[in-house]
Amino acid sequence: MSDPTVATALRATRLGRAFRGRSALRGCDIELPAGRVTALVGPNGAGKSTLLQLAAGLLGPTTGRIRVFGHAPGSREARARTAFLAQEKPFHPRFTVADTLRLGRELNRGWDQALAERLVRAGGIPLTARVGSLSGGNRTRVALALAVGKRAELLLLDEPLADLDPVARHEVTALLMTEAAERDVTIVMSSHVLSELEDVCDHVLLLKDGAVRLAGDAQELRTAHTRLTGRADPIETDGLPHGFDRTTVVHAATAGRQVTALVRGPAAAAATDEDRWICETPSLEDLLLAHLRAPRADRTEAAA
């Protein structure tokens, strides 16, 4: 259930988008809280980029509706409050970095030139360099400078760290977290590198097969699950004890004589032999991996 005291930055109701008869998203009900950092995760083809493009107003829904701070994406009100960084990072290759930032300044009333230049210079990128001559990582820095320099209330970032080296990832992540903390910016960031999300995001939206499979506060979702590790039962094919409530199991895997399972509920292991099982709160990476590996489900799981 959503908290009525928390403002919603992005809301979608029965949202669907099809391309040539194939559904990229279908029946998605989404509420992303304002002022939070949301990790948007899912396998390739799950609909992550489609959702971000719908929120940015670059696509229109086939079914349902989506609103950004209560406004239709693409409207003047929504555009003023939203910045979008696409995976493709479309630039004019013959523009210099200075030209590109100047364009950002002229198109955005609340533009912060000092912040944009600081992000570019931190990567050692000359303002006189042509964008087309930059490496993938440096083009990403310039694209992030455009997005952050707009001083938008909602940052939609599609794989923003993919082209960056580890040091640059750390610097850019720190900048984004500062923006979120000091300016109450809402960030929705897609990523395939789950381990990087543990200390970054405080909200989760997992898409799979074009539908929402997991959504909610990251810590609440973690404590609503239990990670079990123990000796596999040789008689049972899944390694879990006979009589174990398998309706609580999200995913289980056996390696040799050991079985590891993610189950719903903090007390889900109560019926097992405590001497055989280690019960832990899963890491965010463990939680997301289990739900990504889980068989297709009919219902969305959300934090209480």
C-alpha positions in Angstrom: 0.0 0.0 0.0 1.3 3.5 -0.8 1.7 6.0 2.0 -0.9 8.9 1.6 1.5 11.3 3.4 4.2 10.9 0.7 3.9 12.8 -2.5 3.9 10.8 -5.8 6.3 11.8 -8.5 5.1 9.3 -11.1 1.8 7.4 -11.2 0.7 5.0 -13.8 -2.7 3.2 -14.0 -3.2 0.1 -16.1 -0.4 1.4 -18.3 0.3 -0.5 -21.5 2.4 0.1 -24.6 2.6 -2.2 -27.7 4.9 -2.1 -30.7 3.6 -3.8 -33.8 1.2 -5.9 -31.8 3.8 -6.9 -29.2 3.3 -5.7 -25.7 6.3 -4.0 -24.1 4.3 -3.0 -21.0 0.9 -4.3 -20.0 -1.5 -3.4 -17.2 1.1 -1.7 -15.0 0.0 0.1 -11.9 2.9 2.2 -10.6 3.4 4.8 -7.8 6.9 6.2 -7.3 7.3 8.4 -4.3 8.8 11.9 -4.7 12.2 12.6 -3.2 13.3 9.0 -3.4 15.8 7.1 -5.5 14.1 4.3 -7.4 16.0 1.4 -8.9 14.3 0.3 -12.1 15.4 -3.3 -12.8 14.5 -6.2 -15.0 15.9 -8.4 -17.8 16.4 -7.2 -21.3 13.0 -6.6 -23.0 11.2 -6.2 -19.7 10.0 -2.7 -20.6 12.3 -0.5 -18.6 13.3 1.9 -21.4 9.7 2.0 -22.6 8.5 3.1 -19.2 11.2 5.8 -19.0 10.3 7.1 -22.5 6.6 7.1 -21.6 7.4 9.1 -18.4 9.6 11.5 -20.5 6.8 12.1 -23.0 8.7 10.6 -25.9 6.1 7.8 -26.3 2.4 7.7 -25.7 0.6 4.8 -23.9 -1.4 2.3 -25.9 -3.6 1.7 -22.9 -4.0 3.2 -19.5 -2.5 6.5 -18.4 0.7 7.9 -16.8 1.2 11.2 -14.9 4.3 13.0 -13.7 3.6 15.2 -10.7 0.0 15.1 -11.8 0.6 16.2 -15.3 0.7 14.3 -18.6 4.2 13.6 -19.8 5.2 15.9 -22.6 3.1 18.7 -21.4 4.7 22.0 -20.6 4.3 21.5 -16.8 5.8 18.0 -17.0 8.7 18.9 -19.3 9.8 21.7 -17.0 10.1 19.3 -14.0 11.6 16.3 -15.8 15.1 15.5 -17.3 15.7 12.3 -19.3 18.9 10.6 -20.1 18.5 7.9 -22.8 20.8 5.0 -23.4 21.6 6.3 -26.9 22.7 9.7 -25.6 21.8 11.5 -28.9 24.2 14.4 -29.5 25.1 16.6 -32.4 28.6 15.1 -33.1 30.1 18.3 -34.4 29.1 20.4 -31.4 31.8 21.1 -28.9 31.1 20.3 -25.3 30.7 24.1 -24.6 28.2 24.3 -27.5 26.2 21.4 -26.0 26.1 23.0 -22.6 25.1 26.3 -24.1 22.2 24.6 -25.8 21.2 23.2 -22.4 21.3 26.7 -20.9 19.2 28.3 -23.7 16.6 25.6 -23.5 16.1 25.4 -19.8 15.1 28.3 -17.6 16.5 26.9 -14.3 19.9 25.9 -15.9 22.9 25.6 -13.5 26.0 26.2 -15.7 28.4 25.9 -12.8 27.1 22.4 -11.9 27.1 21.2 -15.5 30.7 22.4 -16.1 31.9 20.9 -12.8 30.6 17.5 -13.8 32.3 17.8 -17.2 35.6 19.1 -15.8 35.7 16.4 -13.2 36.2 13.9 -16.0 39.0 16.0 -17.6 36.9 16.7 -20.6 38.0 19.9 -22.5 35.0 22.2 -23.2 36.5 22.7 -26.7 36.4 19.0 -27.6 33.8 17.9 -30.1 31.2 15.5 -28.7 31.7 13.1 -31.6 35.3 12.6 -30.7 34.7 11.7 -27.0 34.8 8.2 -25.6 31.6 6.5 -24.5 32.3 7.2 -20.9 33.0 10.9 -21.6 29.8 11.2 -23.7 27.9 9.8 -20.7 29.4 12.5 -18.5 28.3 15.2 -20.9 24.8 13.7 -21.0 24.6 13.6 -17.2 25.8 17.2 -17.1 22.8 18.1 -19.3 20.4 16.1 -17.2 21.6 17.4 -13.9 22.3 20.9 -15.0 18.6 21.3 -15.9 17.8 21.2 -12.1 14.8 19.1 -12.7 12.7 17.6 -9.9 12.6 14.2 -11.6 15.6 12.6 -13.2 14.9 9.6 -15.5 18.2 7.8 -16.1 18.4 4.9 -18.5 21.6 2.9 -17.6 23.4 6.1 -16.7 26.6 4.3 -15.3 27.0 1.7 -18.1 29.9 3.4 -19.9 31.8 4.7 -16.9 34.9 3.2 -15.3 34.7 2.3 -11.6 36.1 5.6 -10.3 33.8 7.6 -12.5 30.8 5.5 -11.4 31.6 6.3 -7.8 32.0 10.0 -8.5 28.8 10.2 -10.5 26.8 8.2 -8.0 28.0 10.5 -5.2 26.8 13.5 -7.2 23.4 11.9 -7.9 23.0 11.0 -4.2 23.9 14.6 -3.2 21.2 15.9 -5.6 18.6 13.6 -4.1 19.5 14.4 -0.5 20.1 18.2 -0.7 17.5 19.2 -3.3 14.9 16.4 -2.7 15.3 15.3 -6.4 13.4 12.2 -7.4 15.6 9.8 -9.4 14.5 6.8 -11.4 17.5 4.8 -12.5 17.6 1.7 -14.5 20.6 -0.7 -14.1 21.7 -4.2 -14.7 24.5 -4.0 -12.1 22.5 -5.0 -9.1 25.4 -4.9 -6.6 25.7 -1.1 -7.2 22.1 -0.5 -6.1 22.5 -1.7 -2.5 23.7 1.6 -1.1 22.1 3.9 -3.7 18.4 3.2 -4.0 15.7 3.3 -1.3 12.8 2.2 -3.6 12.5 -0.7 -6.0 10.5 -1.3 -9.2 11.1 -4.6 -10.9 9.6 -5.3 -14.3 9.4 -8.7 -15.9 7.5 -9.8 -19.0 6.2 -6.3 -19.4 4.5 -6.2 -16.0 5.3 -5.1 -12.4 6.6 -8.0 -10.4 8.0 -6.3 -7.3 7.6 -2.7 -6.0 8.1 -0.9 -2.8 10.5 0.5 -0.2 13.8 -1.4 -0.5 14.3 -2.0 3.2 10.7 -3.1 3.8 10.9 -5.5 0.9 14.1 -7.0 2.3 12.7 -7.5 5.8 9.5 -9.1 4.2 11.7 -11.9 2.9 14.0 -14.5 4.4 17.1 -16.1 2.9 17.5 -19.7 4.0 20.7 -21.7 3.6 21.1 -25.3 4.7 21.7 -29.0 3.9 19.6 -30.1 0.9 17.0 -32.9 1.5 18.2 -35.7 -0.9 14.6 -37.0 -1.3 13.1 -33.7 -2.5 13.9 -32.4 -6.0 14.1 -28.8 -4.8 16.2 -29.7 -1.8 13.8 -28.2 0.7 12.4 -30.3 3.6 9.3 -32.4 3.1 6.2 -30.4 4.3 7.9 -27.1 3.8 5.3 -24.4 2.6 6.4 -24.0 -1.0 3.9 -21.3 -1.7 6.2 -19.0 0.2 9.2 -19.8 -2.0 10.3 -17.1 -4.5 13.3 -19.1 -5.8 15.4 -22.0 -4.6 18.7 -23.4 -5.9 20.7 -26.4 -5.0 24.5 -26.6 -5.3 25.9 -30.0 -4.2 24.5 -30.7 -0.8 23.5 -27.1 0.0 20.2 -25.4 -0.9 19.6 -21.7 -0.8 16.1 -20.3 -1.0 14.4 -16.9 -0.8 11.1 -17.1 0.9 8.3 -14.6 1.7 7.8 -13.8 5.3 10.3 -13.1 8.2 9.2 -16.3 10.0 9.0 -18.6 7.0 11.6 -21.0 8.4 9.8 -21.6 11.6 8.7 -25.1 10.5 12.2 -26.2 9.6 14.9 -27.8 11.7 16.8 -24.7 13.1 20.0 -26.7 13.4 20.0 -27.3 9.7 19.2 -23.8 8.5 20.7 -20.3 8.5 18.0 -17.6 8.3 19.1 -14.2 7.2 17.6 -11.0 5.8 18.5 -11.0 2.2 20.7 -8.3 0.6 19.0 -6.2 -2.0 21.0 -8.0 -4.7 19.9 -11.4 -3.4 16.2 -10.2 -3.3 16.3 -8.9 -6.8 18.1 -11.9 -8.3 15.6 -14.3 -6.7 12.6 -12.4 -8.2 14.3 -12.1 -11.6 14.9 -15.9 -11.6 11.4 -16.8 -10.2 8.8 -18.3 -12.5 6.3 -16.0 -14.0 3.8 -14.9 -11.4 0.3 -13.6 -11.7 0.4 -10.9 -9.0 2.6 -8.0 -8.1 4.5 -8.2 -4.8 4.8 -4.9 -2.9 6.1 -3.8 0.4 3.4 -3.6 3.0 
